Amino acid sequence: MSIKDSKIDQPPLKINRRTALGLGVVTSMAFPMAAVAQPPARQKPQAGDFLVFEEGPNQGEVVRPELLQLDQRPVSALARDPATDTLRNGSRLNRVMITRIDAEKLTARYQRHVAEGVIAYSIVCTHTGCDVTNWDSDELLMACPCHESQFDIYAGGSVVGGPALRPLAMLPLTVNNGEVMVAASFSGKVGFSQQF
């Protein structure tokens, strides 16, 4: 009689909590989180997305350069998928602060990321992750209200004061038919790494 033909009585398989957790670890190793598709609202801004005002008198409208004043206080905006009208508002890491600058004064290496003067930086401070919502209108600096890190919008969001060590991530933009669109993924890491 072969092993295939024999019937061996075995007790029913019992999985205790520890075994189940172990299987969960194996499953998560086999299917990393990055491989799981995110809902469209949580996806990072994609090339070809429109940029839409999140606040202010033009809330919900597609950003157009003429709707922003030169060196005005930055306002928040989000990307919107033109095919599905999905607003990418499912993660605060998708939010950007936008303003209009004199692109000729921008550090040369960043000029390609600006669209007819419109510039966009991640709202997330690179120090501890607060929203960078303060504005120094005299120095034209974005500033974090939590620990007073300051970022130069004319130098690629570089740190010019406070404890942050990394510049703000910049979102490259383009203009198509007068409307501001995302040109590429963020240049630089979005988010923070706690520093003391």
Secondary structure, DSSP 8 states (H G I E B T S, - for coil): --TTT-----------HHHHHHHHHHHHHHS-GGGS---TTTS---TT-EEEE-SSTTTTSB--GGGS-BT---EEEEEE-TTT--B--S-GGG-EEEEE--GGGS-GGGGGG-BTTEEEEESB-TTT--B--EEETTTTEEE-TTT--EEEGGGTTEEEESS--S---B--EEEETTEEEE-SS-BS--S-----
